[in-house]
Amino acid sequence: MTPWNFAIDLKEVVLDFAYLSLFLIVGTLLRRYVPFFRKFLIPNNIIGGFAALILGPQILGAIWRAVGLPQMPIIPLASDRLGIYVYHLLAITFITMILRKKKAKSGKGPYSKAMISIVTYMTQATIGLGIAFLLIFTIRPDLFPGIGVLLTMGYGMGPGLAYSIGHGWEQYGFVGGGQIGLTFAAIGYLFAFFGGIGLVRFGIRKGKLKTIKSLDEVSHDVRTGIIHLGHDDKKSAGKLTMAQEAIDSMSFQIAMIGMVYLATYWVTRLLAGILPPDLANTLWSFHFIVAILVSMLTRWFLDKINKSYMIDEGLMNRVNGVAIDFLVVAAIAAISIPVLSHYLLSVLLISVFGGLGTIYFVYWASYRAYNDYPFERFVSVFAEMTGTINSALTLIRVMDPHFKTIIAEDNILGSAITIGPALPMLIIMNFPTMFWADNIVKGWMITWAILAAYTVVLVVIWRLTGAFKFKKQLD
């Protein structure tokens, strides 16, 4: 069964939205008033997500059942429904990212950022698969090898993609694959913010940070997450592109997103109708790729007929932000404790070594790819490779409070460039289930070799362009 065929009661959808909204408010209040969250700049959606997980059926519900009080109240957020929301919000985030802005020119900074991201994906996949194979050949012969690659999905690509791919692999024997993808993403967020702030403190102490000398320079607004009354520098949320008496500008932006998503559904359905059932189910898990392609075609067409002025980048950014906030809080709340307990050792080993490997590689690469602000760039890329682009922008705001450098712009453009070379990697990662379903371990070994060869080709191109050197560019 694909996520599109999942039956949900409308009442449950409305109540789920209301509860997720409540926990975003709870996260906002906790960020504002609890010093611990302000210290590590934990985003409201992550705080709210863990609050929902604790107060929902997975933890509080389990406690009530354990003490013989199953009728005690809990927040009724079901993991299966939340996973469906994550699946659809993932596509919406990609659609808004692509519709909002025409193709921008890129230089060495964005290009190097994109290449570091791609090679980091491969580094994470290698560590994850290595640990998975070690467990398979020793104490967990029943382990699904793809759990190692879900590290890349959850850390480097975000909860939506991790859930979508993991859920798609469940038909091949990966029990709870979608939930494990969400778990890796949640652990990745912890690495991004606790680890990221720790790296910033280390950089200040060792004199590696050139943009700030102390965390005291971080503004009160950034720490609390609220822009306070009376500030004259509040930014505009967007611009009106439509006459209000005709249609609200925000309504038009949302309608464009809805139209593209409808086209995504019909294109995916058409392609799935001509594929074998197994491949068709895999395609439904990859519907976000179809959404990316349809969005690119839509933006190209609007640019071609000079009508793209109807799309406002600021308003699209707001919709993108809304989708990400609800996606993250739903993703964390959807983590299944029983599923996690079944894979606990595997998840812990892969997560810890994957996080440490990400730190080491991104640090090594940043000092060989950049000739300005290498440590600041290292921290920002590390935050994105364990969290999201928003994680990176949060830490950039800490290191560069007034955005005096171009690191933020390079990260944003680099993330857009990454989509291109990352798409073949995502397709290759599904080769084992597509071509070697009868011998999945052998399939993953062959797939790792193909991924390694693809990555080597990209690194060679990176080196030949002169944007990367094997010797440190700065000390």
C-alpha positions as CSV (number, residue, x, y, z in Angstrom):
1,M,0.0,0.0,0.0
2,T,1.3,3.4,-1.0
3,P,1.0,6.5,1.3
4,W,-1.6,7.8,-1.2
5,N,-3.9,4.9,-0.4
6,F,-3.8,5.3,3.3
7,A,-7.3,5.9,4.7
8,I,-7.5,8.8,7.3
9,D,-10.6,10.2,9.0
10,L,-11.0,14.0,8.3
11,K,-11.6,14.5,12.0
12,E,-8.2,12.9,12.8
13,V,-6.5,15.1,10.2
14,V,-7.9,18.3,11.7
15,L,-7.1,17.3,15.3
16,D,-3.6,16.3,14.3
17,F,-3.0,19.7,12.7
18,A,-4.3,21.3,15.9
19,Y,-2.1,19.2,18.2
20,L,1.0,19.8,16.0
21,S,0.2,23.6,16.1
22,L,-0.1,23.4,19.9
23,F,3.3,21.8,20.1
24,L,4.9,24.4,17.9
25,I,3.6,27.0,20.4
26,V,4.9,24.9,23.3
27,G,8.3,24.8,21.5
28,T,8.2,28.5,21.1
29,L,7.5,29.1,24.8
30,L,10.2,26.6,25.9
31,R,12.8,28.2,23.6
32,R,11.9,31.7,25.0
33,Y,11.9,30.9,28.7
34,V,14.2,27.8,29.2
35,P,17.9,28.8,29.3
36,F,19.0,25.3,28.2
37,F,17.2,25.7,24.8
38,R,18.4,29.2,24.4
39,K,22.0,28.2,25.1
40,F,22.0,25.6,22.3
41,L,19.6,27.5,20.0
42,I,17.4,24.4,19.6
43,P,14.7,25.3,17.0
44,N,11.1,25.4,18.2
45,N,10.0,22.7,15.9
46,I,12.5,20.2,17.3
47,I,11.5,21.1,20.9
48,G,7.9,20.8,20.0
49,G,8.5,17.5,18.3
50,F,10.2,15.9,21.3
51,A,7.4,17.3,23.6
52,A,4.8,15.6,21.4
53,L,6.7,12.4,21.4
54,I,7.0,12.4,25.2
55,L,3.3,13.3,25.8
56,G,2.0,11.0,23.1
57,P,1.2,7.2,23.0
58,Q,4.9,6.2,22.5
59,I,6.2,7.4,25.9
60,L,3.5,8.8,28.2
61,G,1.0,6.2,26.9
62,A,3.5,3.4,27.5
63,I,4.1,4.7,31.1
64,W,0.3,4.7,31.8
65,R,0.0,1.2,30.4
66,A,3.0,0.0,32.5
67,V,1.4,1.2,35.8
68,G,-2.0,-0.2,34.9
69,L,-3.7,3.1,34.0
70,P,-4.3,2.7,30.2
71,Q,-7.3,5.1,30.3
72,M,-5.2,8.1,31.4
73,P,-5.1,11.0,28.9
74,I,-2.4,11.3,26.3
75,I,-2.0,13.3,23.1
76,P,-3.5,10.9,20.4
77,L,-0.9,11.4,17.7
78,A,-0.5,8.1,15.8
79,S,2.9,7.4,14.1
80,D,1.3,6.0,10.9
81,R,-0.7,9.1,10.3
82,L,2.2,11.4,11.1
83,G,4.4,9.5,8.7
84,I,1.9,10.2,5.9
85,Y,2.0,14.0,6.7
86,V,5.8,13.8,6.6
87,Y,5.6,12.1,3.2
88,H,3.4,14.8,1.6
89,L,5.2,17.8,3.3
90,L,8.5,16.6,1.9
91,A,7.2,17.1,-1.7
92,I,5.8,20.5,-0.8
93,T,9.1,21.7,0.6
94,F,10.9,20.8,-2.7
95,I,8.1,22.4,-4.8
96,T,8.4,25.7,-2.9
97,M,12.2,25.7,-3.0
98,I,12.2,25.3,-6.8
99,L,9.2,27.6,-7.7
100,R,10.4,30.5,-5.6
101,K,13.5,31.6,-7.6
102,K,15.0,31.5,-11.0
103,K,18.3,29.8,-11.5
104,A,21.1,31.8,-9.9
105,K,24.7,32.1,-11.0
106,S,27.1,30.1,-8.8
107,G,30.8,30.4,-8.1
108,K,33.5,28.4,-6.4
109,G,31.9,28.7,-2.9
110,P,28.5,27.2,-3.8
111,Y,30.1,24.6,-6.1
112,S,32.5,23.5,-3.4
113,K,29.7,23.4,-0.8
114,A,27.7,21.1,-3.1
115,M,30.6,18.8,-3.7
116,I,31.4,18.5,0.0
117,S,27.7,17.6,0.5
118,I,27.8,14.9,-2.1
119,V,31.0,13.3,-0.8
120,T,29.7,13.6,2.7
121,Y,26.6,11.6,1.6
122,M,29.0,8.9,0.4
123,T,31.0,9.0,3.6
124,Q,27.9,8.5,5.7
125,A,26.7,5.7,3.5
126,T,30.1,3.9,3.7
127,I,30.1,4.2,7.5
128,G,26.5,3.1,7.8
129,L,26.8,0.1,5.4
130,G,30.1,-0.9,7.0
131,I,28.5,-1.1,10.4
132,A,25.4,-2.8,9.0
133,F,27.6,-5.5,7.2
134,L,29.6,-6.0,10.4
135,L,26.4,-6.7,12.4
136,I,24.9,-8.9,9.7
137,F,28.0,-11.1,9.6
138,T,28.2,-11.3,13.4
139,I,25.2,-10.8,15.7
140,R,22.4,-9.6,13.5
141,P,22.1,-11.8,10.4
142,D,18.5,-10.7,9.9
143,L,19.4,-7.0,9.7
144,F,18.3,-5.2,6.6
145,P,21.5,-3.7,5.0
146,G,19.8,-0.5,3.9
147,I,19.6,0.7,7.4
148,G,23.2,1.9,6.9
149,V,22.1,4.1,4.0
150,L,19.3,5.6,6.0
151,L,22.0,7.4,8.0
152,T,22.6,9.4,4.8
153,M,18.9,10.0,4.4
154,G,18.2,11.0,8.0
155,Y,21.4,13.0,8.6
156,G,22.2,14.6,5.2
157,M,18.8,14.8,3.5
158,G,16.2,15.3,6.2
159,P,13.3,13.5,7.9
160,G,10.9,13.6,5.0
161,L,13.2,11.8,2.6
162,A,14.4,9.4,5.3
163,Y,10.8,8.4,6.0
164,S,9.8,8.1,2.3
165,I,12.7,5.9,1.4
166,G,12.6,3.8,4.5
167,H,8.9,3.3,4.2
168,G,9.3,2.2,0.6
169,W,11.8,-0.5,1.7
170,E,9.4,-2.0,4.1
171,Q,7.9,-4.1,1.3
172,Y,11.3,-5.7,1.0
173,G,11.6,-6.8,4.6
174,F,12.8,-3.7,6.4
175,V,10.3,-3.8,9.3
176,G,9.6,-0.2,10.5
177,G,12.0,1.3,7.9
178,G,10.1,4.6,7.8
179,Q,10.3,5.0,11.6
180,I,14.0,4.2,11.6
181,G,14.5,6.9,9.0
182,L,12.8,9.4,11.3
183,T,14.9,8.3,14.2
184,F,18.1,8.9,12.3
185,A,16.8,12.4,11.4
186,A,16.0,13.2,15.0
187,I,19.4,12.1,16.2
188,G,21.0,14.1,13.4
189,Y,19.3,17.2,14.7
190,L,20.9,16.6,18.1
191,F,24.3,16.4,16.4
192,A,23.6,19.5,14.4
193,F,22.8,21.8,17.3
194,F,24.5,20.3,20.4
195,G,27.5,19.4,18.3
196,G,27.4,22.6,16.2
197,I,27.3,24.9,19.3
198,G,30.1,22.8,20.8
199,L,32.2,23.3,17.6
200,V,31.6,27.0,17.7
201,R,32.8,27.1,21.3
202,F,35.8,25.1,20.3
203,G,36.6,27.4,17.4
204,I,36.4,30.5,19.6
205,R,38.6,28.9,22.3
206,K,41.2,27.8,19.7
207,G,41.1,31.1,17.7
208,K,39.8,29.4,14.6
209,L,36.7,31.5,14.2
210,K,37.4,34.8,12.5
211,T,33.9,36.3,12.6
212,I,33.2,36.4,16.4
213,K,35.2,36.3,19.6
214,S,32.5,35.3,22.0
215,L,29.0,33.8,22.0
216,D,28.0,36.9,23.9
217,E,27.8,38.6,20.5
218,V,24.7,36.5,19.7
219,S,21.7,38.8,19.9
220,H,18.9,38.4,22.4
221,D,16.4,37.9,19.6
222,V,18.4,35.0,18.1
223,R,18.7,33.4,21.5
224,T,15.0,33.6,22.4
225,G,13.7,33.1,18.8
226,I,11.4,36.1,19.0
227,I,11.9,39.5,17.4
228,H,10.9,41.9,20.1
229,L,8.5,44.8,20.0
230,G,10.0,48.1,18.9
231,H,12.7,46.7,16.6
232,D,12.8,48.8,13.4
233,D,14.7,46.2,11.3
234,K,11.9,43.6,11.1
235,K,12.1,42.0,7.7
236,S,9.3,41.8,5.2
237,A,7.6,38.4,4.9
238,G,7.1,38.9,1.2
239,K,5.5,41.2,-1.5
240,L,2.1,41.3,-3.0
241,T,1.9,40.0,-6.6
242,M,-1.9,40.0,-7.0
243,A,-4.6,42.6,-6.6
244,Q,-6.3,41.9,-3.3
245,E,-9.8,42.3,-4.6
246,A,-9.1,39.6,-7.2
247,I,-7.2,37.0,-5.2
248,D,-5.0,37.1,-2.1
249,S,-1.3,36.9,-3.1
250,M,-0.6,34.1,-0.5
251,S,-3.7,32.2,-1.9
252,F,-2.2,32.3,-5.4
253,Q,1.2,31.0,-4.1
254,I,-0.5,28.1,-2.4
255,A,-2.6,27.4,-5.4
256,M,0.5,27.2,-7.6
257,I,2.0,24.7,-5.2
258,G,-1.3,22.7,-5.2
259,M,-1.4,22.7,-9.0
260,V,2.2,21.4,-9.2
261,Y,1.5,18.7,-6.6
262,L,-1.6,17.6,-8.5
263,A,0.5,17.3,-11.7
264,T,3.1,15.4,-9.6
265,Y,0.4,12.9,-8.6
266,W,-0.9,12.4,-12.1
267,V,2.6,12.0,-13.6
268,T,3.6,9.5,-10.9
269,R,0.3,7.6,-11.3
270,L,0.8,7.4,-15.1
271,L,4.4,6.1,-14.7
272,A,3.4,3.7,-12.0
273,G,0.7,2.3,-14.2
274,I,3.2,1.0,-16.8
275,L,5.7,-0.4,-14.3
276,P,5.8,-3.7,-12.5
277,P,4.1,-3.6,-9.0
278,D,7.4,-3.5,-7.0
279,L,8.9,-0.8,-9.1
280,A,5.6,1.1,-9.0
281,N,5.6,1.1,-5.2
282,T,9.2,2.3,-5.2
283,L,8.2,5.1,-7.6
284,W,5.5,6.3,-5.2
285,S,8.2,6.5,-2.5
286,F,10.2,8.6,-4.8
287,H,7.3,10.9,-5.7
288,F,9.4,13.9,-4.5
289,I,11.7,13.4,-7.4
290,V,8.8,13.7,-9.8
291,A,7.7,16.8,-7.8
292,I,11.2,18.3,-8.3
293,L,11.1,17.7,-12.1
294,V,7.5,19.1,-12.5
295,S,8.5,22.1,-10.4
296,M,11.5,22.8,-12.5
297,L,9.5,22.5,-15.7
298,T,6.8,24.8,-14.3
299,R,9.4,27.5,-13.2
300,W,11.1,27.2,-16.6
301,F,7.8,27.7,-18.4
302,L,6.9,30.8,-16.3
303,D,10.3,32.3,-16.9
304,K,10.0,31.5,-20.6
305,I,6.7,33.4,-21.0
306,N,7.8,36.2,-18.6
307,K,5.1,35.4,-16.0
308,S,7.3,34.3,-13.1
309,Y,6.8,37.7,-11.5
310,M,3.5,36.3,-10.2
311,I,5.5,34.1,-7.8
312,D,7.0,36.0,-4.9
313,E,10.2,34.5,-3.4
314,G,9.4,35.9,0.1
315,L,5.9,34.4,0.2
316,M,7.1,31.1,-1.1
317,N,9.8,31.1,1.6
318,R,7.0,31.5,4.2
319,V,5.1,28.5,2.8
320,N,8.4,26.5,2.7
321,G,9.0,27.5,6.4
322,V,5.5,26.4,7.4
323,A,5.9,23.0,5.6
324,I,9.3,22.4,7.3
325,D,8.1,23.4,10.8
326,F,5.1,21.0,10.6
327,L,7.2,18.3,8.9
328,V,9.9,18.4,11.7
329,V,7.5,18.4,14.6
330,A,5.5,15.5,13.0
331,A,8.6,13.6,12.1
332,I,9.9,13.5,15.7
333,A,6.5,12.9,17.2
334,A,6.1,9.9,14.8
335,I,9.2,8.0,16.1
336,S,8.1,4.5,17.2
337,I,9.7,3.4,20.5
338,P,9.0,-0.3,19.9
339,V,10.6,-0.2,16.5
340,L,13.6,1.8,17.8
341,S,14.1,-0.7,20.6
342,H,14.2,-3.5,18.0
343,Y,17.1,-1.8,16.2
344,L,18.6,0.1,19.2
345,L,22.2,-1.2,19.0
346,S,22.3,-0.8,15.2
347,V,20.9,2.7,15.4
348,L,23.3,3.8,18.2
349,L,26.4,2.4,16.5
350,I,25.5,3.8,13.0
351,S,24.5,7.2,14.5
352,V,27.5,7.8,16.7
353,F,30.1,6.7,14.2
354,G,28.3,8.4,11.4
355,G,28.2,11.6,13.3
356,L,31.9,11.5,14.2
357,G,32.8,10.5,10.6
358,T,30.8,13.5,9.3
359,I,32.7,15.9,11.6
360,Y,36.1,14.5,10.5
361,F,35.4,14.5,6.8
362,V,33.7,17.9,6.5
363,Y,36.5,19.5,8.6
364,W,39.1,17.9,6.4
365,A,37.4,18.9,3.1
366,S,36.5,22.5,4.2
367,Y,40.2,23.3,4.7
368,R,41.0,22.0,1.2
369,A,38.0,23.5,-0.6
370,Y,37.8,27.0,0.8
371,N,40.4,29.8,1.0
372,D,38.3,32.0,3.3
373,Y,36.6,31.3,6.6
374,P,37.2,27.5,6.5
375,F,36.2,26.8,10.1
376,E,32.9,28.8,9.8
377,R,32.1,27.0,6.6
378,F,33.0,23.6,8.2
379,V,30.5,24.2,11.0
380,S,27.7,25.4,8.7
381,V,28.1,22.4,6.3
382,F,28.3,20.0,9.2
383,A,25.1,21.4,10.6
384,E,23.4,20.8,7.3
385,M,24.8,17.4,6.8
386,T,23.4,16.3,10.2
387,G,20.3,18.5,10.1
388,T,18.9,20.7,7.4
389,I,19.8,24.0,5.6
390,N,17.9,25.7,8.4
391,S,20.3,24.2,10.9
392,A,23.2,25.6,8.9
393,L,21.6,29.1,8.7
394,T,21.0,29.1,12.4
395,L,24.6,28.4,13.2
396,I,25.8,30.9,10.5
397,R,23.7,33.5,12.3
398,V,25.5,32.6,15.5
399,M,29.0,32.9,13.9
400,D,28.2,35.8,11.6
401,P,25.4,37.7,13.4
402,H,25.2,40.5,10.8
403,F,25.8,38.3,7.7
404,K,29.0,40.2,6.8
405,T,30.4,37.2,4.9
406,I,28.8,35.3,1.9
407,I,28.8,32.0,3.8
408,A,25.0,31.9,4.1
409,E,24.5,32.7,0.4
410,D,27.0,30.1,-0.6
411,N,25.2,27.5,1.5
412,I,21.8,28.3,0.0
413,L,23.1,28.2,-3.6
414,G,25.2,25.1,-2.9
415,S,22.2,23.3,-1.5
416,A,20.3,24.0,-4.7
417,I,23.2,22.7,-6.8
418,T,23.4,19.6,-4.7
419,I,20.0,18.4,-5.9
420,G,21.3,17.6,-9.4
421,P,24.2,15.2,-8.5
422,A,22.3,13.8,-5.5
423,L,19.4,12.5,-7.7
424,P,21.5,9.8,-9.4
425,M,22.8,8.7,-5.9
426,L,19.2,8.3,-4.7
427,I,18.3,6.2,-7.7
428,I,21.4,4.1,-7.3
429,M,20.6,3.5,-3.6
430,N,17.5,1.7,-4.7
431,F,19.3,-0.7,-7.0
432,P,19.4,-3.6,-4.4
433,T,15.6,-3.7,-4.1
434,M,15.1,-3.1,-7.8
435,F,17.6,-5.7,-9.2
436,W,18.9,-7.9,-6.3
437,A,15.8,-8.4,-4.1
438,D,16.6,-12.2,-3.9
439,N,20.1,-11.5,-2.6
440,I,19.9,-8.2,-0.8
441,V,23.3,-8.3,0.9
442,K,25.1,-8.9,-2.4
443,G,23.0,-6.2,-4.0
444,W,24.1,-3.7,-1.4
445,M,27.7,-4.6,-1.8
446,I,27.5,-4.0,-5.6
447,T,25.5,-0.8,-5.0
448,W,28.2,0.5,-2.7
449,A,30.8,-0.1,-5.4
450,I,28.7,1.8,-7.9
451,L,28.2,4.7,-5.5
452,A,31.9,4.8,-4.8
453,A,32.7,4.9,-8.5
454,Y,30.2,7.7,-9.0
455,T,31.7,9.7,-6.1
456,V,35.2,9.2,-7.4
457,V,34.2,10.6,-10.8
458,L,32.7,13.7,-9.1
459,V,35.8,14.2,-6.9
460,V,38.1,14.0,-10.0
461,I,35.9,16.6,-11.8
462,W,36.0,18.8,-8.6
463,R,39.8,18.5,-8.5
464,L,40.3,19.2,-12.2
465,T,38.2,22.4,-11.9
466,G,40.8,23.7,-9.4
467,A,38.1,24.2,-6.7
468,F,39.6,21.5,-4.5
469,K,43.2,20.7,-3.4
470,F,44.5,17.8,-1.4
471,K,46.7,20.2,0.5
472,K,45.3,22.6,3.1
473,Q,44.6,26.0,1.6
474,L,44.5,27.7,5.0
475,D,45.8,26.7,8.5
